[in-house]
């Protein structure tokens, strides 16, 4: 994990910026892909996130939690992109999110059956969008409830309720199969 003090101890250090980029690149891409379905657009938006970090390098030194800052920046880039490019109204609950999109195969994942993965994806995609976002932030991105609440712009209590609701619905759905 990159420490803020390490990153911002030098003004616009390319080496430190590369450390930050390597630490967050895949996670930022994955997070943006929850909102934007086109991989090329996701790559562009992720690049925009890191360009903004580079341009505002000195200003960011005052940020207390760089992790939250980067994900809030990514969320804002994705939402602004959607607003700019999609003038028609979009039912956010209708957007399909593939939980395993852009992930890499690990030894553990080899043992998970394709049927279980599909069932889990289906169950997660059936969740309401806000519940799905809260669940993915906490469970997949390993965010604390407080950090997830800050990123999604809701209260900690709302995140707790949404995650509990998601877990309950996923249990129900997976136990039926």
C-alpha positions in Angstrom: 0.0 0.0 0.0 1.3 3.4 -0.9 1.6 5.8 2.0 0.6 9.5 1.5 3.7 10.7 3.2 5.8 8.7 0.7 4.0 9.9 -2.3 3.8 13.6 -1.5 7.2 14.0 0.2 8.7 15.1 -3.1 7.1 17.5 -5.5 5.9 15.7 -8.6 8.3 12.8 -8.4 7.8 10.5 -11.4 9.0 7.5 -9.5 6.5 8.0 -6.7 3.8 8.7 -9.2 4.5 5.4 -10.9 4.3 3.6 -7.5 0.8 5.2 -7.0 -0.2 4.3 -10.5 0.9 0.7 -10.2 -0.9 0.4 -6.8 -4.2 1.7 -8.1 -4.4 1.2 -11.8 -6.3 -2.1 -11.9 -8.6 -1.3 -9.0 -9.5 2.1 -10.5 -10.2 0.5 -13.9 -12.4 -2.2 -12.2 -14.3 0.4 -10.1 -15.0 2.6 -13.2 -16.2 -0.5 -15.1 -19.0 -0.8 -12.5 -20.4 2.4 -14.1 -19.1 2.3 -17.7 -19.4 -0.9 -19.7 -17.0 -0.1 -22.5 -13.4 -1.2 -21.7 -11.8 1.4 -23.9 -13.8 4.2 -22.2 -12.9 2.7 -18.8 -9.2 2.9 -19.7 -9.6 6.5 -20.8 -11.4 7.5 -17.6 -8.8 5.7 -15.5 -6.1 7.6 -17.3 -8.0 10.8 -16.7 -8.0 10.0 -12.9 -4.2 9.6 -12.9 -3.7 12.7 -15.1 -5.8 14.7 -12.6 -3.6 13.4 -9.8 -0.4 14.3 -11.7 -1.7 17.8 -12.5 -2.9 18.5 -9.0 0.1 16.8 -7.3 0.9 19.7 -4.9 -2.7 20.3 -3.9 -3.3 16.7 -3.0 -0.7 16.8 -0.3 -3.4 18.0 2.0 -5.6 15.0 1.4 -5.9 12.8 4.5 -7.0 9.6 2.7 -5.5 9.2 -0.8 -7.4 5.9 -1.2 -10.8 7.5 -0.8 -9.7 10.5 -2.8 -8.7 8.4 -5.8 -12.0 6.4 -5.7 -14.1 9.5 -5.3 -12.2 11.0 -8.3 -12.9 7.8 -10.3 -16.6 7.8 -9.4 -16.9 11.5 -10.4 -15.1 10.9 -13.7 -17.4 7.9 -14.5 -20.6 9.8 -13.6 -19.5 12.9 -15.5 -18.8 10.6 -18.5 -22.2 9.0 -18.3 -23.9 12.4 -18.0 -22.0 13.8 -20.9 -22.4 10.9 -23.3 -25.9 9.6 -22.4 -28.5 12.3 -22.6 -31.3 9.9 -22.3 -32.4 8.7 -18.9 -30.7 5.5 -17.8 -32.3 3.0 -15.3 -29.3 2.4 -13.2 -30.9 -0.9 -11.9 -30.9 -2.1 -15.5 -27.2 -1.8 -15.9 -25.6 -5.3 -15.8 -22.4 -5.5 -13.7 -20.2 -8.5 -14.1 -18.5 -9.1 -10.8 -15.6 -11.0 -12.3 -15.0 -8.6 -15.2 -11.2 -7.8 -15.7 -10.1 -10.2 -13.0 -7.1 -12.4 -13.2 -7.2 -16.2 -12.6 -5.6 -17.3 -9.3 -5.1 -20.8 -8.0 -8.1 -20.3 -5.7 -10.4 -19.3 -8.6 -9.6 -22.5 -10.5 -11.4 -24.5 -7.8 -14.6 -22.4 -8.0 -17.0 -23.9 -10.4 -18.3 -22.0 -13.3 -21.8 -22.7 -12.2 -21.3 -21.1 -8.8 -19.6 -18.1 -10.5 -22.6 -17.6 -12.8 -25.1 -18.0 -10.0 -23.2 -15.5 -7.9 -23.0 -13.0 -10.8 -26.7 -13.4 -11.5 -27.5 -12.9 -7.8 -25.4 -9.8 -7.6 -26.8 -8.4 -10.9 -30.3 -8.9 -9.5 -29.5 -6.6 -6.5 -30.8 -3.0 -6.7 -28.0 -0.7 -7.9 -27.4 1.1 -4.6 -27.3 -2.2 -2.7 -25.0 -3.7 -5.4 -22.6 -0.6 -5.2 -22.4 -0.7 -1.4 -21.8 -4.5 -1.4 -19.1 -4.3 -4.0 -17.3 -1.4 -2.3 -17.2 -3.2 1.1 -16.8 -6.8 0.0 -14.8 -6.6 -3.2 -12.8 -3.3 -2.8 -12.3 -4.0 0.9 -13.4 -0.5 1.9 -14.5 0.3 5.4 -18.1 1.2 5.9 -17.1 4.8 6.6 -14.9 5.0 3.4 -17.6 3.4 1.3 -20.2 5.9 2.7 -17.9 8.8 1.8 -17.2 7.5 -1.7 -20.9 6.8 -2.5 -22.1 10.0 -0.7 -24.4 8.3 1.8 -24.4 7.6 5.6 -22.5 4.8 7.2 -25.9 3.4 8.5 -27.1 3.3 4.9 -24.0 1.3 3.8 -24.4 -1.1 6.7 -28.1 -1.7 5.8 -27.4 -2.1 2.1 -24.5 -4.6 2.7 -26.6 -6.6 5.1 -29.5 -6.6 2.6 -27.2 -7.7 -0.2 -25.8 -10.6 1.9 -29.2 -11.7 2.8 -30.5 -11.6 -0.7 -27.4 -13.4 -2.0 -27.8 -16.2 0.6 -31.4 -16.6 -0.3 -30.7 -16.8 -4.0 -27.7 -19.1 -3.8 -29.3 -21.5 -1.3 -32.2 -22.0 -3.8 -29.8 -23.3 -6.5 
